[in-house]
């Protein structure tokens, strides 16, 4: 009996470009198998598969996760700032504006 094939997507986004590629997958294919089959690392050589985080429809996924029909593999870029630190900085700046009577300090 031949393997059943199905379509999955591989998504990657940069600030200036977003890409979603369709890949023909078969039973037993992993997240990494699908990324390799998509050829996305040839198009975006900056993707570091060893240190990159991945997800399936917004939920964190491991490299060996098995895919099913309709899944969308997402390749995440590293954060440029820690969200907690950025929030603290904005809060501190807001307090300084209030102390200064609304004038920028």
C-alpha positions, 0 to 999 in steps of 0.5 A: 500500500502506497503512503498517503500524501497530503499538503502542509505549509512551511511559513517564515517571515522577515520584516520585509518579506513573508513566505508560505510554501506548500509541501507534499508530505507523507505519513511519518514526516517530521517537522524537520523533514518538511522544512528540508523538503520545502527548500526554504533554507536555500531561499533564506540561508540565515535560518539556523536550524540548530538554534531556531524555534519552531511551531505548528499553528502558533504552538511550540513544536519539537523538531521530531513532531509528526505532521498531519494534513493541513498543518502549518510549520512556522519557523520563528526568528529570534527576538530582538528584545526581551519583551519583559525588559521592553515593557519595564523600559516603557513603564519607566519612561512613562513615569518620567514623563508624568514627573516632568509635567508632560514634557519630554526629559 
